[in-house]
Amino acid sequence: MDGGFGGFRCRVIRIIKELQQNHPVHPPTHELRHCDQRKRVDNGKNTEVRTKETSMVA
């Protein structure tokens, strides 16, 4: 799973770089910041779900 997600992230970074080359006047810094925040929230949810699952199994 992690390898696939890493590949997906690399693809997104490549798309962002192409967008920056096409539109150098408007770098999508706010979009990157929003993506980072959403990623942190998703990671928090995943860890919460995992801890619940492990506690139930234990």
PDB file of N, CA, C and O in Angstrom, chain B, residues numbered from 101:
ATOM      1  N   MET B 101       0.838  -1.206   0.000  1.00  0.00           N
ATOM      2  CA  MET B 101       0.000   0.000   0.000  1.00  0.00           C
ATOM      3  C   MET B 101       0.874   1.257   0.000  1.00  0.00           C
ATOM      4  O   MET B 101       0.620   2.194  -0.757  1.00  0.00           O
ATOM      5  N   ASP B 102       1.895   1.273   0.846  1.00  0.00           N
ATOM      6  CA  ASP B 102       2.723   2.473   0.935  1.00  0.00           C
ATOM      7  C   ASP B 102       3.416   2.756  -0.400  1.00  0.00           C
ATOM      8  O   ASP B 102       3.525   3.910  -0.813  1.00  0.00           O
ATOM      9  N   GLY B 103       3.886   1.695  -1.078  1.00  0.00           N
ATOM     10  CA  GLY B 103       4.560   1.908  -2.351  1.00  0.00           C
ATOM     11  C   GLY B 103       3.618   2.533  -3.373  1.00  0.00           C
ATOM     12  O   GLY B 103       4.001   3.443  -4.108  1.00  0.00           O
ATOM     13  N   GLY B 104       2.370   2.029  -3.413  1.00  0.00           N
ATOM     14  CA  GLY B 104       1.410   2.588  -4.356  1.00  0.00           C
ATOM     15  C   GLY B 104       1.109   4.037  -4.035  1.00  0.00           C
ATOM     16  O   GLY B 104       1.023   4.872  -4.935  1.00  0.00           O
ATOM     17  N   PHE B 105       0.946   4.344  -2.735  1.00  0.00           N
ATOM     18  CA  PHE B 105       0.661   5.729  -2.359  1.00  0.00           C
ATOM     19  C   PHE B 105       1.850   6.618  -2.701  1.00  0.00           C
ATOM     20  O   PHE B 105       1.660   7.752  -3.140  1.00  0.00           O
ATOM     21  N   GLY B 106       3.081   6.121  -2.509  1.00  0.00           N
ATOM     22  CA  GLY B 106       4.256   6.911  -2.862  1.00  0.00           C
ATOM     23  C   GLY B 106       4.279   7.212  -4.354  1.00  0.00           C
ATOM     24  O   GLY B 106       4.594   8.328  -4.768  1.00  0.00           O
ATOM     25  N   GLY B 107       3.943   6.208  -5.158  1.00  0.00           N
ATOM     26  CA  GLY B 107       3.891   6.442  -6.594  1.00  0.00           C
ATOM     27  C   GLY B 107       2.833   7.473  -6.947  1.00  0.00           C
ATOM     28  O   GLY B 107       3.044   8.317  -7.818  1.00  0.00           O
ATOM     29  N   PHE B 108       1.688   7.404  -6.265  1.00  0.00           N
ATOM     30  CA  PHE B 108       0.623   8.387  -6.515  1.00  0.00           C
ATOM     31  C   PHE B 108       1.107   9.782  -6.153  1.00  0.00           C
ATOM     32  O   PHE B 108       0.830  10.742  -6.871  1.00  0.00           O
ATOM     33  N   ARG B 109       1.834   9.899  -5.037  1.00  0.00           N
ATOM     34  CA  ARG B 109       2.319  11.217  -4.624  1.00  0.00           C
ATOM     35  C   ARG B 109       3.312  11.748  -5.651  1.00  0.00           C
ATOM     36  O   ARG B 109       3.286  12.933  -5.984  1.00  0.00           O
ATOM     37  N   CYS B 110       4.187  10.878  -6.155  1.00  0.00           N
ATOM     38  CA  CYS B 110       5.158  11.324  -7.162  1.00  0.00           C
ATOM     39  C   CYS B 110       4.424  11.824  -8.401  1.00  0.00           C
ATOM     40  O   CYS B 110       4.830  12.815  -9.009  1.00  0.00           O
ATOM     41  N   ARG B 111       3.339  11.135  -8.778  1.00  0.00           N
ATOM     42  CA  ARG B 111       2.586  11.556  -9.953  1.00  0.00           C
ATOM     43  C   ARG B 111       1.956  12.922  -9.701  1.00  0.00           C
ATOM     44  O   ARG B 111       1.944  13.767 -10.596  1.00  0.00           O
ATOM     45  N   VAL B 112       1.435  13.150  -8.497  1.00  0.00           N
ATOM     46  CA  VAL B 112       0.827  14.444  -8.176  1.00  0.00           C
ATOM     47  C   VAL B 112       1.881  15.538  -8.222  1.00  0.00           C
ATOM     48  O   VAL B 112       1.635  16.616  -8.763  1.00  0.00           O
ATOM     49  N   ILE B 113       3.068  15.265  -7.651  1.00  0.00           N
ATOM     50  CA  ILE B 113       4.137  16.267  -7.658  1.00  0.00           C
ATOM     51  C   ILE B 113       4.523  16.600  -9.094  1.00  0.00           C
ATOM     52  O   ILE B 113       4.764  17.763  -9.418  1.00  0.00           O
ATOM     53  N   ARG B 114       4.585  15.585  -9.960  1.00  0.00           N
ATOM     54  CA  ARG B 114       4.931  15.826 -11.358  1.00  0.00           C
ATOM     55  C   ARG B 114       3.871  16.718 -12.011  1.00  0.00           C
ATOM     56  O   ARG B 114       4.209  17.633 -12.761  1.00  0.00           O
ATOM     57  N   ILE B 115       2.597  16.456 -11.730  1.00  0.00           N
ATOM     58  CA  ILE B 115       1.525  17.285 -12.302  1.00  0.00           C
ATOM     59  C   ILE B 115       1.648  18.711 -11.803  1.00  0.00           C
ATOM     60  O   ILE B 115       1.478  19.657 -12.571  1.00  0.00           O
ATOM     61  N   ILE B 116       1.945  18.875 -10.504  1.00  0.00           N
ATOM     62  CA  ILE B 116       2.068  20.229  -9.945  1.00  0.00           C
ATOM     63  C   ILE B 116       3.227  20.960 -10.613  1.00  0.00           C
ATOM     64  O   ILE B 116       3.115  22.145 -10.928  1.00  0.00           O
ATOM     65  N   LYS B 117       4.343  20.257 -10.831  1.00  0.00           N
ATOM     66  CA  LYS B 117       5.478  20.913 -11.486  1.00  0.00           C
ATOM     67  C   LYS B 117       5.097  21.341 -12.898  1.00  0.00           C
ATOM     68  O   LYS B 117       5.478  22.428 -13.334  1.00  0.00           O
ATOM     69  N   GLU B 118       4.347  20.500 -13.625  1.00  0.00           N
ATOM     70  CA  GLU B 118       3.922  20.884 -14.967  1.00  0.00           C
ATOM     71  C   GLU B 118       3.013  22.112 -14.905  1.00  0.00           C
ATOM     72  O   GLU B 118       3.127  23.017 -15.732  1.00  0.00           O
ATOM     73  N   LEU B 119       2.117  22.138 -13.925  1.00  0.00           N
ATOM     74  CA  LEU B 119       1.227  23.300 -13.786  1.00  0.00           C
ATOM     75  C   LEU B 119       2.041  24.554 -13.498  1.00  0.00           C
ATOM     76  O   LEU B 119       1.750  25.619 -14.042  1.00  0.00           O
ATOM     77  N   GLN B 120       3.060  24.437 -12.646  1.00  0.00           N
ATOM     78  CA  GLN B 120       3.880  25.605 -12.336  1.00  0.00           C
ATOM     79  C   GLN B 120       4.616  26.088 -13.587  1.00  0.00           C
ATOM     80  O   GLN B 120       4.772  27.292 -13.787  1.00  0.00           O
ATOM     81  N   GLN B 121       5.072  25.147 -14.439  1.00  0.00           N
ATOM     82  CA  GLN B 121       5.752  25.552 -15.666  1.00  0.00           C
ATOM     83  C   GLN B 121       4.768  26.229 -16.620  1.00  0.00           C
ATOM     84  O   GLN B 121       5.119  27.201 -17.289  1.00  0.00           O
ATOM     85  N   ASN B 122       3.535  25.713 -16.682  1.00  0.00           N
ATOM     86  CA  ASN B 122       2.545  26.299 -17.585  1.00  0.00           C
ATOM     87  C   ASN B 122       2.056  27.651 -17.079  1.00  0.00           C
ATOM     88  O   ASN B 122       1.778  28.547 -17.875  1.00  0.00           O
ATOM     89  N   HIS B 123       1.949  27.804 -15.751  1.00  0.00           N
ATOM     90  CA  HIS B 123       1.433  29.046 -15.168  1.00  0.00           C
ATOM     91  C   HIS B 123       2.407  29.536 -14.098  1.00  0.00           C
ATOM     92  O   HIS B 123       2.109  29.431 -12.908  1.00  0.00           O
ATOM     93  N   PRO B 124       3.558  30.066 -14.492  1.00  0.00           N
ATOM     94  CA  PRO B 124       4.546  30.496 -13.497  1.00  0.00           C
ATOM     95  C   PRO B 124       4.097  31.722 -12.705  1.00  0.00           C
ATOM     96  O   PRO B 124       4.648  32.005 -11.641  1.00  0.00           O
ATOM     97  N   VAL B 125       3.096  32.458 -13.217  1.00  0.00           N
ATOM     98  CA  VAL B 125       2.650  33.664 -12.524  1.00  0.00           C
ATOM     99  C   VAL B 125       1.847  33.299 -11.274  1.00  0.00           C
ATOM    100  O   VAL B 125       1.866  34.031 -10.284  1.00  0.00           O
ATOM    101  N   HIS B 126       1.138  32.158 -11.323  1.00  0.00           N
ATOM    102  CA  HIS B 126       0.294  31.765 -10.191  1.00  0.00           C
ATOM    103  C   HIS B 126       0.765  30.409  -9.664  1.00  0.00           C
ATOM    104  O   HIS B 126       0.178  29.388 -10.022  1.00  0.00           O
ATOM    105  N   PRO B 127       1.790  30.365  -8.836  1.00  0.00           N
ATOM    106  CA  PRO B 127       2.207  29.081  -8.255  1.00  0.00           C
ATOM    107  C   PRO B 127       1.162  28.605  -7.253  1.00  0.00           C
ATOM    108  O   PRO B 127       0.757  29.384  -6.390  1.00  0.00           O
ATOM    109  N   PRO B 128       0.711  27.358  -7.336  1.00  0.00           N
ATOM    110  CA  PRO B 128      -0.373  26.879  -6.459  1.00  0.00           C
ATOM    111  C   PRO B 128       0.125  26.566  -5.050  1.00  0.00           C
ATOM    112  O   PRO B 128       0.018  25.432  -4.584  1.00  0.00           O
ATOM    113  N   THR B 129       0.676  27.589  -4.371  1.00  0.00           N
ATOM    114  CA  THR B 129       1.185  27.347  -3.021  1.00  0.00           C
ATOM    115  C   THR B 129       0.026  27.087  -2.060  1.00  0.00           C
ATOM    116  O   THR B 129       0.133  26.236  -1.177  1.00  0.00           O
ATOM    117  N   HIS B 130      -1.081  27.817  -2.228  1.00  0.00           N
ATOM    118  CA  HIS B 130      -2.214  27.608  -1.317  1.00  0.00           C
ATOM    119  C   HIS B 130      -2.792  26.204  -1.519  1.00  0.00           C
ATOM    120  O   HIS B 130      -3.238  25.577  -0.557  1.00  0.00           O
ATOM    121  N   GLU B 131      -2.789  25.704  -2.765  1.00  0.00           N
ATOM    122  CA  GLU B 131      -3.294  24.352  -3.005  1.00  0.00           C
ATOM    123  C   GLU B 131      -2.388  23.328  -2.335  1.00  0.00           C
ATOM    124  O   GLU B 131      -2.870  22.356  -1.754  1.00  0.00           O
ATOM    125  N   LEU B 132      -1.065  23.544  -2.415  1.00  0.00           N
ATOM    126  CA  LEU B 132      -0.142  22.617  -1.771  1.00  0.00           C
ATOM    127  C   LEU B 132      -0.378  22.618  -0.262  1.00  0.00           C
ATOM    128  O   LEU B 132      -0.382  21.561   0.369  1.00  0.00           O
ATOM    129  N   ARG B 133      -0.573  23.801   0.313  1.00  0.00           N
ATOM    130  CA  ARG B 133      -0.792  23.883   1.758  1.00  0.00           C
ATOM    131  C   ARG B 133      -2.068  23.130   2.127  1.00  0.00           C
ATOM    132  O   ARG B 133      -2.090  22.396   3.115  1.00  0.00           O
ATOM    133  N   HIS B 134      -3.126  23.307   1.341  1.00  0.00           N
ATOM    134  CA  HIS B 134      -4.387  22.621   1.623  1.00  0.00           C
ATOM    135  C   HIS B 134      -4.195  21.109   1.517  1.00  0.00           C
ATOM    136  O   HIS B 134      -4.728  20.355   2.331  1.00  0.00           O
ATOM    137  N   CYS B 135      -3.442  20.671   0.522  1.00  0.00           N
ATOM    138  CA  CYS B 135      -3.198  19.243   0.342  1.00  0.00           C
ATOM    139  C   CYS B 135      -2.441  18.690   1.554  1.00  0.00           C
ATOM    140  O   CYS B 135      -2.763  17.607   2.041  1.00  0.00           O
ATOM    141  N   ASP B 136      -1.442  19.423   2.041  1.00  0.00           N
ATOM    142  CA  ASP B 136      -0.690  18.964   3.207  1.00  0.00           C
ATOM    143  C   ASP B 136      -1.601  18.856   4.423  1.00  0.00           C
ATOM    144  O   ASP B 136      -1.523  17.877   5.164  1.00  0.00           O
ATOM    145  N   GLN B 137      -2.460  19.843   4.638  1.00  0.00           N
ATOM    146  CA  GLN B 137      -3.361  19.796   5.789  1.00  0.00           C
ATOM    147  C   GLN B 137      -4.297  18.602   5.686  1.00  0.00           C
ATOM    148  O   GLN B 137      -4.516  17.893   6.668  1.00  0.00           O
ATOM    149  N   ARG B 138      -4.855  18.378   4.489  1.00  0.00           N
ATOM    150  CA  ARG B 138      -5.779  17.258   4.325  1.00  0.00           C
ATOM    151  C   ARG B 138      -5.041  15.932   4.539  1.00  0.00           C
ATOM    152  O   ARG B 138      -5.598  14.991   5.106  1.00  0.00           O
ATOM    153  N   LYS B 139      -3.780  15.863   4.080  1.00  0.00           N
ATOM    154  CA  LYS B 139      -2.992  14.642   4.252  1.00  0.00           C
ATOM    155  C   LYS B 139      -2.789  14.363   5.738  1.00  0.00           C
ATOM    156  O   LYS B 139      -2.894  13.218   6.178  1.00  0.00           O
ATOM    157  N   ARG B 140      -2.495  15.418   6.516  1.00  0.00           N
ATOM    158  CA  ARG B 140      -2.296  15.234   7.955  1.00  0.00           C
ATOM    159  C   ARG B 140      -3.582  14.727   8.593  1.00  0.00           C
ATOM    160  O   ARG B 140      -3.539  13.845   9.450  1.00  0.00           O
ATOM    161  N   VAL B 141      -4.726  15.271   8.187  1.00  0.00           N
ATOM    162  CA  VAL B 141      -6.003  14.828   8.753  1.00  0.00           C
ATOM    163  C   VAL B 141      -6.237  13.361   8.405  1.00  0.00           C
ATOM    164  O   VAL B 141      -6.654  12.580   9.261  1.00  0.00           O
ATOM    165  N   ASP B 142      -5.970  12.979   7.151  1.00  0.00           N
ATOM    166  CA  ASP B 142      -6.162  11.586   6.751  1.00  0.00           C
ATOM    167  C   ASP B 142      -5.259  10.675   7.570  1.00  0.00           C
ATOM    168  O   ASP B 142      -5.690   9.610   8.011  1.00  0.00           O
ATOM    169  N   ASN B 143      -4.012  11.082   7.776  1.00  0.00           N
ATOM    170  CA  ASN B 143      -3.101  10.260   8.572  1.00  0.00           C
ATOM    171  C   ASN B 143      -3.636  10.111   9.989  1.00  0.00           C
ATOM    172  O   ASN B 143      -3.571   9.021  10.556  1.00  0.00           O
ATOM    173  N   GLY B 144      -4.161  11.178  10.569  1.00  0.00           N
ATOM    174  CA  GLY B 144      -4.722  11.101  11.912  1.00  0.00           C
ATOM    175  C   GLY B 144      -5.883  10.121  11.961  1.00  0.00           C
ATOM    176  O   GLY B 144      -5.985   9.326  12.895  1.00  0.00           O
ATOM    177  N   LYS B 145      -6.764  10.169  10.957  1.00  0.00           N
ATOM    178  CA  LYS B 145      -7.898   9.247  10.928  1.00  0.00           C
ATOM    179  C   LYS B 145      -7.396   7.812  10.821  1.00  0.00           C
ATOM    180  O   LYS B 145      -7.885   6.926  11.521  1.00  0.00           O
ATOM    181  N   ASN B 146      -6.421   7.584   9.945  1.00  0.00           N
ATOM    182  CA  ASN B 146      -5.910   6.225   9.771  1.00  0.00           C
ATOM    183  C   ASN B 146      -5.337   5.693  11.070  1.00  0.00           C
ATOM    184  O   ASN B 146      -5.597   4.544  11.428  1.00  0.00           O
ATOM    185  N   THR B 147      -4.558   6.503  11.790  1.00  0.00           N
ATOM    186  CA  THR B 147      -3.964   6.035  13.032  1.00  0.00           C
ATOM    187  C   THR B 147      -5.061   5.769  14.060  1.00  0.00           C
ATOM    188  O   THR B 147      -4.973   4.802  14.816  1.00  0.00           O
ATOM    189  N   GLU B 148      -6.102   6.619  14.100  1.00  0.00           N
ATOM    190  CA  GLU B 148      -7.186   6.390  15.050  1.00  0.00           C
ATOM    191  C   GLU B 148      -7.872   5.061  14.747  1.00  0.00           C
ATOM    192  O   GLU B 148      -8.141   4.275  15.656  1.00  0.00           O
ATOM    193  N   VAL B 149      -8.154   4.813  13.469  1.00  0.00           N
ATOM    194  CA  VAL B 149      -8.823   3.567  13.099  1.00  0.00           C
ATOM    195  C   VAL B 149      -7.933   2.385  13.454  1.00  0.00           C
ATOM    196  O   VAL B 149      -8.415   1.379  13.974  1.00  0.00           O
ATOM    197  N   ARG B 150      -6.646   2.496  13.180  1.00  0.00           N
ATOM    198  CA  ARG B 150      -5.738   1.392  13.465  1.00  0.00           C
ATOM    199  C   ARG B 150      -5.684   1.116  14.966  1.00  0.00           C
ATOM    200  O   ARG B 150      -5.722  -0.041  15.385  1.00  0.00           O
ATOM    201  N   THR B 151      -5.597   2.167  15.774  1.00  0.00           N
ATOM    202  CA  THR B 151      -5.521   1.956  17.221  1.00  0.00           C
ATOM    203  C   THR B 151      -6.808   1.307  17.711  1.00  0.00           C
ATOM    204  O   THR B 151      -6.761   0.433  18.577  1.00  0.00           O
ATOM    205  N   LYS B 152      -7.963   1.719  17.174  1.00  0.00           N
ATOM    206  CA  LYS B 152      -9.221   1.090  17.582  1.00  0.00           C
ATOM    207  C   LYS B 152      -9.212  -0.385  17.197  1.00  0.00           C
ATOM    208  O   LYS B 152      -9.594  -1.240  17.997  1.00  0.00           O
ATOM    209  N   GLU B 153      -8.774  -0.688  15.962  1.00  0.00           N
ATOM    210  CA  GLU B 153      -8.764  -2.079  15.521  1.00  0.00           C
ATOM    211  C   GLU B 153      -7.833  -2.909  16.395  1.00  0.00           C
ATOM    212  O   GLU B 153      -8.194  -4.005  16.824  1.00  0.00           O
ATOM    213  N   THR B 154      -6.629  -2.389  16.663  1.00  0.00           N
ATOM    214  CA  THR B 154      -5.677  -3.170  17.457  1.00  0.00           C
ATOM    215  C   THR B 154      -6.206  -3.361  18.871  1.00  0.00           C
ATOM    216  O   THR B 154      -6.038  -4.435  19.449  1.00  0.00           O
ATOM    217  N   SER B 155      -6.843  -2.337  19.439  1.00  0.00           N
ATOM    218  CA  SER B 155      -7.356  -2.486  20.801  1.00  0.00           C
ATOM    219  C   SER B 155      -8.485  -3.526  20.823  1.00  0.00           C
ATOM    220  O   SER B 155      -8.597  -4.304  21.771  1.00  0.00           O
ATOM    221  N   MET B 156      -9.317  -3.535  19.778  1.00  0.00           N
ATOM    222  CA  MET B 156     -10.391  -4.532  19.731  1.00  0.00           C
ATOM    223  C   MET B 156      -9.802  -5.928  19.597  1.00  0.00           C
ATOM    224  O   MET B 156     -10.266  -6.867  20.244  1.00  0.00           O
ATOM    225  N   VAL B 157      -8.777  -6.066  18.756  1.00  0.00           N
ATOM    226  CA  VAL B 157      -8.156  -7.389  18.581  1.00  0.00           C
ATOM    227  C   VAL B 157      -7.504  -7.825  19.888  1.00  0.00           C
ATOM    228  O   VAL B 157      -7.621  -8.984  20.286  1.00  0.00           O
ATOM    229  N   ALA B 158      -6.817  -6.896  20.559  1.00  0.00           N
ATOM    230  CA  ALA B 158      -6.153  -7.234  21.816  1.00  0.00           C
ATOM    231  C   ALA B 158      -7.227  -7.530  22.863  1.00  0.00           C
ATOM    232  O   ALA B 158      -6.904  -7.841  24.009  1.00  0.00           O
TER     233      ALA B 158
END
